[in-house]
Amino acid sequence: MESDCLSLLPSVCKVLANPKLLLPDDTSLEKLLDWFRESMSQSYGKHIIPHQPSLLQFLLSVTTSQEMDPTVFSFALKLTGLLASKEDSFNLLEERGMLQYMFEPDNWHKLNLWKNASVRCGWLQGLWNMLQHPQAMDFFCKRDLVKLVLYLQNDKSLFIASLTNQVLAHFLNSTMLSNDFESVAQNSPASTDWASVTTKVMIHMAKSLASEEQAVVLSGLRQLAVVLTQCREPLKEMLWTHVLEPLELLTNLHDGSLTQHIMAVLQVSARSPLFIKPECRVEALMEAMLCSRNANTSLQCAALILQLENCPETLERKATNVLLHPLLFVTSCSLQPHGPDYDSLFEEQLTQRISCVPLITQSLSSIADLVCKSPLDDIPVRLITLSVISLLRICLGHHSTTLQKAGTYSHLIGCCKVQRCSLDVLGSLAACKENADTVHEALAVLLLYLQCPDVHATVLKKAHQAILKWFSICSPSTDLWKTVHHDLFPLLKKHVCDGRWEVRDSTLEFIMQLTATLKGNSKYVEALHDCGMVSVLFTSLSDVEGYVRASAVAAVGETLTTTDLQLSTSLQEEAVKHLLTILTEDTDSFPRRAVMKVFTSWLKSTLVFTALDHTLSSVLSLGSSDFDWEVKVHTLELADVLMDSLLNCCPYSIHTYQSSDRTGIKQALDELMVLGLFDLLLKCLFECDRPVSEKACALLLKLRTFMRETFSAGHSGLTLEISGCSWSEEMLQRCYKKQQGNESNCMKNGDQVPDLPKKVGLFELLELLHLEDMQYILSLSSDHVINSPQSIMEDILFAAQQSEENVVDCY
């Protein structure tokens, strides 16, 4: 434990024991507990009380106080449990009677603290902290504390009820992990207390499930799910034997309000050895939920079943039928059933608006997960795809209605929720090999959505994503590229001018993504330029909305990397001119960030961007002077790429150059200096924004390693002018310290320091900077000082001092 903290601890304990003094907040106490917990985990943790008597005095004062703040009392309960988690401390606290006082609320009922939720929470947390060894388990059992824990299971605070489940699960698991568990299971005299408490918990859980009060049943199901999740065999099977009968009754009730909680229990049991044991009847319970009279229950159960590994084939087929039925029913598609006819189950609810949309979206969401499953044996992928296409047409009102489905169709026309889910599924289906011959049908319905003027912006974005996935599987020789030229691009040009900025933004983003995906396709590139799309993108650089301008920048940047533009210097010059204008004049940070990303991507590409090469110095200067820290970080990423390209080194390794190569390396370093790259790195190193300084420090370390490996003597012959630079004062101080050789002679504010160099060698400058130390400091989170134990204790003492001064002022 830190000596500074230990010296403050007695004063903190006195403050906490004084009910008249105010504390900062309970957050400080929780952080203090975290420090105690960390200290207890160390080798000296079991000796903490003998070495810190102030802790014992604080707890003694709590047991004798007639007035206590609930927050402090809750802290004391948690601390007592934490200290008692070590057997030596447990014995000491038990001898002093502190454990009995703290964990038997009848001892402090006069203080009227139990009604406070934080105290009940502290009591449970303290118990959980303490139950780490057999002596604590014996204390828990002999004092019959389980009775109060079970009572808190139905606490009005959901957090306390949840914490109760965790404590019970921990206790039950601890009995199993003990060497005495076999005797517990057999109810031998050696562990009668443990066995009786374990049995009492299991009986209580079974009674909760059989209760006529729904709140008690829900609480019991939540508890059962937690315990089954955390406990191991054979305890899990023992518990399942107790709860199986009431659980079967609940399943057969088909109560929709219980579905989610029953499914949570079945999900845990299905992923355990219980699932493969016939006497546990887990599969039968799932089938009962699957054939429920409630459509929502059936769909939830079907989705769960299809997520299981090694699921019985019969059950999997039934689940697949249930999952697909809402979609197939609405679109009038048929599937040879492997079980009962589900029309009667879904028809009534699918013709009611309030239940139709949730059922279909739930079905579609589960289908999206299903199609990602591999392999897709016995899954009718092509039928699903055609059904989803039909559903998308229905939502636009483009499907001929029948008398049977007319009521359902009216609920779906213009329904954004169903449209978005359907488009997600259609996009996922593009990856299935069974859909090689459905590309035309899929793209046709997607183009319908782009043509519809009333489609919501979020639906349009989903359509873009689906188109992207379907085009990615098209072969270069297909005639679909005529569709791109004559249908898709005219629609996109129209959307780029849409009155809704969200539509303009998502359309430009889509053009950028589509170009990135298909830039190697000559037919796509030809269509892109022949339709005049590039000029439209340039126009969008002046959009009134910053987000749209940023997307336009990205789209222009990606478009210029297509192979047909390698020799088009005029287009490059026009693009660079526009982007530099944005970098200089745009008041919104998003477009400026996008510009730096584009310039970086151009430098990474294999193409030659002559127009950018001529303006790199200006780009670095503008980026380093930007007010937005993210623009500066992107500028440093550009500098990183420049260093790699000119110095011919990989970002993850440094090459050692022969002496014959050093002339070229010196020329590259000179070029980087002329571009202002070194000035950029040093300027950003002393930035107030930590991510900027951290990135600059990493690049300087990389440069220093390169210099050491390349110039063994430590001299590159390259010098930097430091006077007049924004970072010059820091460098002058470091040079002065090195000259004097004594840090006590540091330059003071206002002093004139003679004979300081105006130029410093690059290698010498990199060695002057303690880059490793700076990198370590920069890697620390900003709150590493604020959240330190010493700082927390000082805050507590300061708040107490302020409280005392306020009391004095009152007199």
Secondary structure as UniProt FT lines:
FT   HELIX           3..17
FT   TURN            19..20
FT   HELIX           26..40
FT   TURN            43..44
FT   HELIX           45..47
FT   HELIX           48..51
FT   HELIX           53..64
FT   HELIX           70..83
FT   TURN            84..85
FT   HELIX           87..95
FT   TURN            96..97
FT   HELIX           98..103
FT   HELIX           105..111
FT   TURN            114..115
FT   HELIX           117..130
FT   HELIX           134..142
FT   TURN            143..145
FT   HELIX           146..151
FT   HELIX           152..154
FT   HELIX           158..177
FT   TURN            179..180
FT   HELIX           181..185
FT   TURN            186..187
FT   HELIX           189..191
FT   HELIX           192..209
FT   HELIX           214..230
FT   TURN            233..234
FT   HELIX           235..253
FT   HELIX           256..258
FT   HELIX           259..270
FT   HELIX           273..276
FT   HELIX           278..280
FT   HELIX           282..290
FT   HELIX           295..307
FT   TURN            309..310
FT   HELIX           313..330
FT   TURN            331..332
FT   HELIX           343..350
FT   HELIX           353..371
FT   TURN            377..378
FT   HELIX           381..396
FT   TURN            403..405
FT   HELIX           406..412
FT   TURN            413..414
FT   HELIX           416..429
FT   TURN            430..431
FT   HELIX           433..435
FT   TURN            436..437
FT   HELIX           439..451
FT   TURN            453..454
FT   HELIX           457..471
FT   TURN            472..473
FT   TURN            476..477
FT   TURN            479..480
FT   HELIX           481..483
FT   HELIX           484..488
FT   HELIX           489..496
FT   HELIX           501..518
FT   TURN            519..520
FT   HELIX           522..530
FT   TURN            531..532
FT   HELIX           533..540
FT   TURN            541..542
FT   HELIX           546..559
FT   TURN            560..561
FT   HELIX           563..565
FT   TURN            566..567
FT   HELIX           569..585
FT   HELIX           589..604
FT   HELIX           610..613
FT   TURN            614..615
FT   HELIX           616..624
FT   HELIX           629..647
FT   TURN            651..652
FT   HELIX           659..661
FT   HELIX           662..675
FT   HELIX           677..685
FT   HELIX           690..710
FT   TURN            712..713
FT   STRAND          719..721
FT   TURN            723..724
FT   TURN            726..727
FT   HELIX           728..740
FT   HELIX           743..745
FT   TURN            749..750
FT   TURN            754..755
FT   STRAND          759..761
FT   HELIX           762..768
FT   HELIX           771..779
FT   TURN            782..787
FT   HELIX           789..810
//
